[in-house]
Every structure is written in structure tokens, then in C-alpha cells.
Amino acid sequence: MTLKSLFTTAALAAAFSIPAFATAADNYPNKPIEFIVPWGPGGGSDLLMRLVSRHLEKELGQAIPVINMPGASGTVGLREASRRDNDGYTITQIHEGLLIAHHSGVTELNWDDFDAVSMMTSDNSVIVVNADTGWETLDDMLEDVTSRPGEYRMGVTLGGIPHLWAVQFEESTNTQFGYVGYEGTGERLRALAGGHITVAIEDYFSARAFVENGDMNVLAAATNERIEELPDIPTLQELGHDLEFLVTRGIVVPKGTPESVIATLESALANVAESEDFQTDIENVGGSVRYLNREDYIAYLERNNEIIENNAHLLD
């Protein structure tokens, strides 16, 4: 083969390969997309992300099955997601827990080991206790816990968001709890309802059924404003504690996913967030739609990563 022929062959190969790749991206998605939720069934991430999945299916016209992969403060599922092909057919969910797990040494993974797409929701967190304690107000609890340091048990995810919240709560209230570690919200709430622990800091929509059944009492809202469904429950800030416990959930994909694929997902998720049906579904389970586009979500993650890095020593 002559030198000219070699150049001609190479040029033709390049000409055909580029459109082929572009066509594959342009046709995205043309098969189901697996949605790895790195937490177990029944918790906040599971419930909210199933709603995201259901509405995103309508936008993209493809099935988006949710696959629960709990373990190690959510990092088992995220590790699996990080190893998947970066072709847009695996998506996953992160929240502030990944940043905490990274800076506390639980995992080497951090948010920037993925490509961020968009933030979708946030939670309304509350201080909730087993109803058998008889505590009706935060002062009721603080009086008993202060007099018996370390005896009352608080459920947390060790090295995760609830762990950091518990430490911050103790510092603000001058209390000391005994920590019991659970993998996720569902496990903690069952333990709290069963009396195996005394108190937890949880998202209200996950705890609501237990509260309505009389198994738990809500003592305070860990939000800037009172929760609409709990108009008589004061916020921690109203009670003199400058605390807000916020969990946001966003969608990320394996690092190196094509920009056109990320743009498709970002646009579809923006449409989902604007949907009245989606907003109603999220509100019905006690959550809030909090959409940020890719650029703003990355800025949010960068800012909170710095805050958490500066406070990670509290988990030592």
C-alpha cells in the first residue's frame, strides 16, 4: 500500500468514526438507564429517587430501574457506579454524606470523581424521639439528657451526615449521647420506633408515618422556617440553637460521560423539576424540590466540600 493510500484510508476511517460516535450520543438514550441508589429501601434517598426515576422515564422515553446498593455509608453503590461505563446508561445519586465520608476517611471517592448533572431535592429534617420517653419539647429532652450524659442513645450513620449532625447538636446543646450506628434512615427509624435508640435526626417525610402512628414525637425542626405540616413545632433556631440540618440530593454520572449526554440528562431533569406533578409527588412525601443546573450544582458542591473539610475533625 502506498503512502498516499495509507493517508486516504486513515482519513476515511476518521470520517466514519466521528459521525458514528456523534450519532450514538445524538440517539441517547436508546435503551434502559440503570439508576444506582446507594442506600437501602425505605429511606429518604430511596423514596425521593424513585420519584425522580418515574418522572425522568417519561421525559426520556426509556425505563430507568432503581437498583438499591447500600453499604459503608452509601459508598458501596457509589464505588460500583464509578466503575461503570461512562456512556450515560448508569446514573447515581449523591448527597452531602459522600463529602463527609470522604473527609472522614471512609472512602477515597468524592463528588468530583463523578460528573455532576443537577440537584433535584432537599429534605426537611427534624429532631425525633421515641414516644415512650414522654418528651414533648426539646427542653424536656435536654433536661434529662444533660443530667445523665451518655446514657441516652442517638441513631447515626457513623462517618456520615447524621454523625456530623449529632456532634454539632451536642456541641450546641451541651449534651452527650451514646451513638448507635445504622446504615440508613429506614434502619434508624425502625430502631427508634422499637425503642432500641432514643433519638435521631431524620427527614420528616421518612419519619411521618411513625409520628402519625404515635410511635415518635417531633421536638424541633432543623430548618430555617417551620415545616408547613408541623406549624406548632419550633425550629432549632427559634429555640436558640444556630443549626440547620440540610440534605440535598443530586444526580451524577461516571466521570468522562460525553457532554452531549450530560446535557440531555440536565435538560430532562430540569423539565422534571418544573413539572407540577413531580412537585406534588415530592411534597406529598414531605420533601422539597430544589433544582440547580449543572453549573450551579457544581458551585454548591465545591462550597460545601470546603465547609465539610473544615469540620471533619469533629468526627474523630
C-alpha angles and dihedrals in degrees: 000000000000124000089249090054091051092054091046092051092047092049092050091049091052092047092054098040097054096054090044091057092043092049091052090053093043090054092051121166107031098146138030119299117221114225111204111202105191094210135071128264120282101032131107097268092049096049096043096043092050087059090049089049094050094051095040089056089061092050097047100033093229135103114260106193116197114230115194113214108171126176144105097026092312095307098111092068093040091052089054092047092050090057096051123104112278094231099112096258093107122056128171142183131244136183136176089289091078091056091049093046090051097049093043091054098250093121139006089221119101135174093271091061083078135048109252118226109176145317114250114175147009132202136234104228126202141184104246130183138186108272092227089072089072090222111149100168137033090248089057090057096042092052092056097038093048091053093049107036116197095007099098116073124227121195115228142156101247110237090008139099097284089052093055091044091052092053092048091048092051092050093050095045098035091235136132126215134183109243124225115190123225129173098232149353096275093056093047094049093050089049091049093048089049094051096246089123131023107215142013140175106233143157108268098229091060092048097039098094091051091048092049090048091055095246094116141028125216111222102177143357116240092209136101091249134025115277111254093230091049104046093158095051113094123220122246088247091056088053092054102265117118094215135128120177108201130175118189123186125208140172122249135173134206114289114271097029109158115269092234090056092049090049091052092051093045092052093047093049090049089056090048092052091051093050114109090212091056092046090051092048092051093047091049090063092045099257132119131232108237109172123187122174120233097271094047093043091054089051090050092050093047091051095047092043088061092047093050093045089056092051101039091100088073089074094057 
